[in-house]
Amino acid sequence: MFTGIEKLVSVAFSTFVTKPVGTEKIHLKPITLLTEQDHVEHNLASERRKVRLQHEDTFKNLMKENGKFDDPICDEEEGMVSTRDTSVQSIELVLPPHANHHGNTFGGQIMAWMETVATISASRLCRVHPLLKSVDMFKFRGPSTVGDRLVFNAIVNNTFQTCVEVGVRVEAFDCKEWSEGRGRHINSAFLIYNAVDDKEELVTFPRIKPVSEDDFRRYHGAIARKRIRLSRKYVVSHKEEVPLCEHWNIDNQVSLSKGNVEALKKMAAKSGWEVTSAMEKTKIYTLEEDDILSVWVEKHVERPAHLVYHLLSDFTKRPLWDPHYMSCEVIDWVSEDDQIYYITCPVVNDDKPKDLVVLVSRRRPVKDGNTYTVAVKSVILPSVPPSPQYVRSEITCAGFLIHAIDNSSCTVSYFNQISASIFPYFAGNLGGWSKSIEETAASCIQFIENATDDGLISLF
């Protein structure tokens, strides 16, 4: 029991406002930053504020987007649980021990009651004891006082593989409001839960089945909030990236090329991918594992797979359709199927432009297979050291898998295990305030489908 080990249990950021005596706003004095850590925390607080200010508009845009494409929830699936089966209501009377000397209910007491009712709701879904993972968008909309009756309503909004979102709404009633059935909405929050089995492994939650119009609104709202949480988590994490690049030399080039291809196929074969966006010819999926975020962009292209393979495996053509690539040149032609490229990328977030040194390994289908592979990863090449004009960045694992549908069309799947250095190019899209991935995918499709036969023939 007494191990002497200190563990981080929880992290939270609270936002307070000062209440003026009159009508004028109170202007707070700026804080003095003394240490480097003070500057880091100050910058992170600014980033969190930006995300909060963007939240409402971003959420509305994502909700509109979610209504534009068909959702598989309409299909019956074995083991689905109706949202109505997870609905829980609890009523608490605010007594003097629950309030401060002004008679206002302690915020912590309200949070504790909210957690209790949300935990019961989540347990009705998974039939085990759920573990609270995080609390999202907790807002105090108004006060409650001693003598108020607080009504807590909780319901499961959506499930995401191994986590579930429970929404809680709190209304306060004084005696008159109680008799009239007219309460005050004072609090709302979304609580995220996990559950573990006897082996301490995460439990996969059953899918939820919305029934009413409000159920569907909450279902899609949970998807939008998950996207915002995902982006917010990586935007404000401020983790120093540990370089994972390996040195490229003649002794290890075979193993690096083989590992490059195998890593891409392994990422594509993982389970747990979740759709975050869908358009006519494009779908975007994300996968989060132990703070590692991966993106999968699936595109339908009206061109034969072998021609698409030749276009996408030639990275010198990448700047023609990808705005994130300013230039791309071959610096080492290792073999017919493996080349090393030097890539420059545009400025983002007022930083220096970025550059990359990557190994591109391309493979045709083996025997009767119909999937072409173009794998990408960063390597360290002594002949191309970092330049002071650029921020040397890293691609951990990325690439294309091109699967033939028939003789004239194919599915192109682009995968990228996002590193901290390239996350700024994805942040806006994942958070919902940008369409950069969809726009790049559309540009790629247009580039491929508009390629002339003469240009394609010249590739052979």
C-alpha positions in Angstrom: 0.0 0.0 0.0 2.8 2.5 1.0 4.9 2.4 -2.1 6.0 6.0 -2.1 5.1 6.3 -5.7 3.4 9.5 -6.8 0.8 9.4 -9.6 -1.0 12.0 -11.6 -4.7 11.5 -10.9 -6.4 14.3 -12.6 -5.8 17.6 -14.5 -8.4 20.3 -15.0 -8.6 24.0 -16.1 -11.3 26.2 -14.6 -12.3 29.5 -16.1 -13.7 32.2 -13.7 -15.3 35.6 -14.3 -15.3 38.5 -11.9 -18.7 39.8 -11.0 -18.8 43.7 -11.1 -20.6 45.7 -8.5 -22.0 48.1 -11.1 -22.5 47.7 -14.8 -18.9 48.2 -16.0 -16.7 45.2 -16.7 -13.7 44.5 -14.4 -10.4 44.5 -16.2 -7.9 42.1 -14.7 -4.2 43.0 -14.4 -1.9 40.9 -16.7 0.2 38.3 -14.9 3.9 38.5 -14.7 5.7 35.6 -16.4 9.0 34.8 -14.6 10.2 31.4 -15.7 10.2 29.5 -19.0 7.5 27.2 -17.6 5.4 30.2 -16.9 5.6 31.2 -20.6 4.8 27.6 -21.7 1.7 27.5 -19.5 0.6 31.0 -20.6 0.9 30.0 -24.3 -1.1 26.8 -23.6 -3.8 28.8 -21.8 -4.0 31.0 -24.9 -4.4 27.9 -27.1 -7.2 26.6 -24.9 -9.0 29.9 -25.0 -8.9 29.9 -28.8 -10.4 26.4 -28.9 -13.1 27.5 -26.4 -14.0 30.6 -28.5 -14.2 28.5 -31.7 -16.2 25.7 -30.1 -19.7 27.0 -30.7 -19.2 27.8 -34.4 -17.2 24.6 -34.9 -19.9 22.5 -33.3 -22.7 24.0 -35.4 -20.6 23.4 -38.6 -20.0 19.8 -37.6 -23.6 19.2 -36.8 -24.6 20.5 -40.3 -21.9 18.2 -41.8 -23.2 15.2 -39.9 -26.6 15.6 -41.4 -25.3 15.4 -45.0 -24.5 11.7 -45.2 -26.1 8.4 -44.3 -25.2 6.9 -41.0 -25.1 3.2 -40.3 -27.0 3.6 -37.1 -30.2 3.1 -39.0 -29.3 -0.5 -39.6 -30.3 -3.1 -37.0 -27.3 -4.7 -35.3 -27.3 -7.4 -32.7 -26.6 -6.2 -29.2 -27.6 -2.6 -29.8 -29.0 -0.8 -26.8 -31.8 1.8 -27.0 -31.0 5.2 -25.6 -34.2 5.0 -23.5 -32.7 2.1 -21.5 -29.9 4.3 -20.3 -32.0 7.2 -19.2 -31.6 8.1 -15.5 -33.2 10.8 -13.3 -32.3 11.8 -9.8 -33.6 14.6 -7.5 -31.6 16.2 -4.8 -32.6 18.8 -2.2 -30.0 21.5 -1.5 -29.4 21.6 2.3 -27.2 24.1 4.3 -24.2 21.7 4.3 -24.3 21.7 0.5 -23.9 25.5 0.2 -21.5 28.3 1.0 -22.1 31.2 3.4 -24.0 33.0 0.7 -26.4 30.2 0.4 -25.2 29.2 -3.1 -24.7 25.5 -3.8 -21.1 24.3 -3.9 -20.1 23.7 -7.5 -18.2 20.6 -6.4 -21.3 19.2 -4.8 -23.2 19.6 -8.1 -20.4 17.9 -10.0 -20.5 15.0 -7.5 -24.2 14.5 -8.0 -23.8 14.7 -11.8 -21.1 12.1 -11.7 -23.3 9.7 -9.7 -26.2 9.9 -12.1 -24.0 9.7 -15.2 -22.2 6.6 -13.8 -25.6 4.9 -13.3 -26.5 5.7 -16.9 -23.2 4.3 -18.3 -23.5 1.2 -16.2 -26.9 0.4 -17.7 -25.2 0.2 -21.0 -22.2 -1.9 -20.2 -23.5 -3.9 -17.2 -20.2 -3.3 -15.4 -18.8 -0.5 -13.2 -17.7 2.3 -15.6 -14.6 4.4 -14.9 -14.8 8.1 -15.4 -12.2 9.2 -18.0 -12.8 12.9 -18.5 -15.5 15.6 -18.3 -16.2 17.8 -21.3 -17.8 21.2 -21.5 -18.9 21.5 -17.9 -20.7 24.8 -17.6 -22.3 26.7 -14.7 -25.2 28.4 -16.4 -26.8 29.8 -13.3 -26.8 29.6 -9.5 -28.9 27.4 -7.1 -29.5 28.1 -3.5 -30.4 26.3 -0.3 -34.0 24.9 -0.5 -33.8 24.3 -4.3 -34.7 20.9 -5.7 -32.1 19.9 -8.3 -33.3 17.5 -11.1 -30.5 15.6 -12.8 -31.2 13.9 -16.1 -28.6 11.6 -17.7 -28.6 9.6 -20.9 -26.0 7.9 -23.1 -25.5 10.0 -26.2 -23.1 7.7 -28.2 -20.4 5.0 -27.9 -17.0 5.0 -29.5 -15.5 1.6 -29.3 -14.0 1.6 -25.8 -15.5 4.8 -24.5 -19.0 6.2 -24.0 -20.3 9.8 -23.7 -23.1 10.5 -21.2 -24.8 13.8 -21.2 -26.2 15.3 -18.0 -28.6 18.2 -17.6 -29.4 19.9 -14.3 -32.4 22.0 -13.6 -33.1 23.9 -10.3 -36.6 24.5 -8.9 -37.6 26.6 -5.9 -41.0 26.0 -4.3 -43.0 28.1 -6.7 -41.1 26.8 -9.8 -41.7 23.3 -8.6 -45.4 23.7 -8.3 -45.5 25.3 -11.8 -43.2 22.6 -13.3 -40.9 25.4 -14.6 -37.2 24.9 -13.8 -34.0 26.8 -14.4 -31.3 25.1 -16.5 -28.2 25.6 -14.3 -25.7 23.0 -15.4 -24.7 20.8 -18.3 -21.8 18.4 -18.9 -20.7 15.5 -21.0 -18.9 12.7 -19.1 -16.6 10.2 -20.9 -16.3 6.7 -19.4 -14.2 3.5 -20.0 -14.8 0.1 -18.5 -12.4 -2.8 -17.9 -12.9 -6.5 -17.6 -11.4 -9.1 -15.2 -8.1 -8.9 -17.1 -7.9 -5.1 -16.7 -8.5 -4.7 -20.5 -10.8 -2.1 -21.9 -14.3 -3.3 -22.7 -15.8 -2.5 -26.1 -19.2 -0.9 -25.5 -22.3 -2.0 -27.4 -23.6 0.4 -30.0 -26.4 2.8 -29.0 -29.7 2.9 -30.9 -31.3 6.4 -31.1 -35.1 6.4 -31.1 -36.4 10.0 -31.0 -35.4 13.1 -32.8 -33.6 14.3 -29.6 -31.7 11.0 -29.5 -30.4 11.5 -33.0 -29.4 15.1 -32.2 -27.5 14.0 -29.2 -26.0 11.1 -31.1 -24.6 13.4 -33.8 -23.6 16.0 -31.2 -21.4 13.4 -29.5 -19.6 12.7 -32.8 -19.0 16.4 -33.3 -17.7 16.8 -29.7 -15.4 13.8 -30.1 -13.8 15.5 -33.1 -13.3 18.7 -31.2 -11.9 16.9 -28.2 -9.5 14.9 -30.4 -8.1 18.1 -32.0 -8.1 20.0 -28.7 -6.1 17.2 -27.0 -3.3 17.4 -29.5 -3.3 21.1 -30.0 -2.7 21.9 -26.3 -0.7 18.8 -25.3 2.7 20.5 -25.9 4.7 17.2 -26.0 8.2 17.4 -27.1 8.6 14.9 -30.0 11.2 12.2 -29.6 12.8 11.6 -33.0 12.0 8.1 -34.3 13.9 8.4 -37.6 16.5 5.8 -38.4 19.8 6.5 -40.1 19.8 5.4 -43.7 22.9 3.5 -44.9 23.9 0.7 -47.2 23.8 -1.9 -44.4 20.2 -1.4 -43.3 18.5 -0.2 -46.5 16.8 -3.6 -47.1 15.4 -3.9 -43.6 14.3 -0.3 -43.6 12.5 -0.7 -46.9 10.8 -3.9 -45.8 9.8 -2.4 -42.4 8.4 0.7 -44.2 6.0 -1.4 -46.2 5.1 -3.7 -43.3 4.4 -0.8 -40.9 1.9 0.7 -43.4 0.1 -2.6 -43.9 0.0 -3.2 -40.1 -1.6 0.3 -39.5 -4.2 -0.4 -42.2 -5.1 -3.7 -40.7 -5.9 -2.3 -37.2 -9.4 -2.3 -35.9 -11.2 0.5 -34.2 -11.2 3.1 -37.0 -14.1 5.6 -36.7 -15.7 7.7 -39.4 -15.4 11.4 -38.7 -16.4 12.8 -42.1 -18.0 11.5 -45.3 -18.5 13.0 -48.7 -19.6 11.6 -52.1 -16.2 10.1 -53.0 -14.3 10.5 -49.7 -14.4 9.2 -46.2 -12.2 10.2 -43.3 -11.5 7.9 -40.4 -9.4 8.4 -37.2 -7.8 5.9 -34.8 -6.5 6.8 -31.4 -4.2 4.4 -29.5 -2.2 5.4 -26.4 -1.9 9.0 -27.4 -1.0 8.0 -31.0 -3.4 9.5 -33.5 -3.8 8.1 -37.0 -5.8 9.3 -40.0 -7.2 7.2 -42.9 -8.6 9.0 -46.0 -10.5 6.7 -48.4 -11.1 7.9 -51.9 -13.0 6.3 -54.9 -11.2 7.0 -58.2 -12.4 6.4 -61.7 -9.0 5.2 -63.0 -7.4 1.8 -63.3 -5.4 0.8 -60.1 -2.0 0.4 -61.9 -2.2 3.9 -63.4 -3.1 5.4 -60.1 -0.2 3.6 -58.5 2.2 5.1 -61.0 0.9 8.6 -60.4 0.9 8.5 -56.6 4.2 6.7 -56.2 6.0 9.4 -58.1 6.4 12.0 -55.3 7.8 14.6 -57.7 4.2 15.0 -58.8 2.8 15.4 -55.3 3.1 19.3 -55.3 0.7 19.3 -58.3 -2.2 18.3 -56.2 -1.2 18.5 -52.5 -1.0 22.1 -51.1 1.0 20.8 -48.1 4.0 20.1 -50.4 5.9 23.0 -51.9 8.6 20.9 -53.5 9.7 17.3 -53.7 12.9 16.1 -55.3 14.6 12.7 -55.5 18.0 12.8 -53.7 18.8 9.1 -53.7 17.5 6.6 -56.3 18.1 3.5 -54.2 16.3 1.1 -56.6 13.4 0.9 -58.9 11.0 0.5 -56.0 12.7 2.6 -53.3 13.7 6.3 -53.5 14.6 9.0 -50.9 13.0 12.4 -51.4 13.6 15.8 -49.9 10.4 17.6 -49.3 9.6 21.2 -48.3 6.3 22.3 -46.8 4.6 25.7 -46.4 4.5 27.9 -43.3 1.7 27.1 -40.8 0.9 28.9 -37.6 3.4 31.7 -38.3 6.3 29.2 -37.8 9.2 28.5 -40.2 8.5 26.3 -43.2 9.0 22.6 -42.6 11.2 20.1 -44.5 11.3 16.3 -44.6 13.7 13.6 -45.8 11.6 10.5 -46.5 12.0 7.0 -47.9 9.2 6.0 -50.4 8.9 2.3 -50.9 6.5 1.2 -53.6 5.3 -2.4 -54.2 3.1 -4.0 -56.9 0.7 -6.7 -55.9 2.2 -10.2 -55.3 0.9 -12.9 -57.7 -2.9 -12.7 -57.8 -3.2 -9.7 -55.4 -4.9 -6.5 -56.4 -3.5 -4.0 -53.9 -0.6 -1.6 -54.7 1.4 -0.2 -51.9 3.3 3.1 -51.5 4.8 3.4 -48.0 6.5 6.5 -46.6 8.6 7.2 -43.5 11.3 9.7 -42.5 14.9 8.7 -42.5 18.1 10.5 -41.4 20.6 11.1 -44.3 23.9 12.6 -43.3 24.2 14.3 -46.7 21.0 16.3 -46.0 21.4 17.9 -42.5 18.8 20.1 -41.0 18.7 23.6 -42.4 18.3 26.8 -40.2 15.7 28.0 -42.7 13.4 25.0 -42.0 12.0 23.0 -39.1 13.0 19.4 -39.8 9.9 17.4 -39.4 9.1 13.7 -39.3 6.7 11.2 -40.9 6.4 8.2 -38.6 4.4 6.0 -40.9 2.3 7.0 -43.9 1.4 6.0 -47.5 -1.2 4.8 -50.0 -2.9 1.4 -50.5 -4.5 1.2 -53.9 -7.1 -1.5 -54.3 -8.6 -2.4 -57.7 -12.4 -2.5 -57.9 -12.5 -3.4 -61.6 -10.6 -2.6 -64.7 -11.5 1.1 -64.7 -11.8 2.1 -61.0 -10.1 1.7 -57.7 -10.2 2.7 -54.0 -7.2 4.8 -52.8 -6.6 4.7 -49.0 -4.2 7.2 -47.6 -2.9 6.5 -44.0 -0.8 8.7 -41.8 0.3 8.2 -38.2 0.4 11.8 -37.2 3.5 13.1 -35.5 3.7 16.3 -33.4 5.7 18.1 -36.1 3.0 17.6 -38.9 -0.1 17.8 -36.7 -0.6 21.5 -37.4 -1.5 20.6 -41.0 -4.3 18.3 -39.7 -5.4 20.2 -36.6 -8.0 22.4 -38.2 -9.6 19.5 -40.1 -9.8 17.2 -37.1 -11.2 20.0 -35.0 -13.9 20.9 -37.5 -12.9 24.4 -38.4 -11.1 23.5 -41.7 -11.7 21.2 -44.7 -8.1 20.8 -45.6 -8.2 17.0 -45.8 -11.3 16.9 -47.9 -10.0 19.6 -50.2 -6.7 17.8 -50.6 -8.5 14.5 -51.3 -10.7 16.2 -53.9 -7.6 17.7 -55.5 -5.9 14.3 -55.6 -9.0 12.7 -57.3 -9.2 15.5 -59.8 -5.4 15.2 -60.6 -5.7 11.5 -61.2 -8.9 11.5 -63.2 -7.8 14.4 -65.4 -4.4 12.9 -66.1 -4.0 12.5 -69.9 -3.4 9.2 -71.5 -0.2 10.6 -73.0 1.1 11.6 -69.6 0.2 8.2 -68.2 1.9 6.3 -71.1 5.1 8.4 -70.5 5.3 6.9 -67.0 6.0 3.4 -68.2 
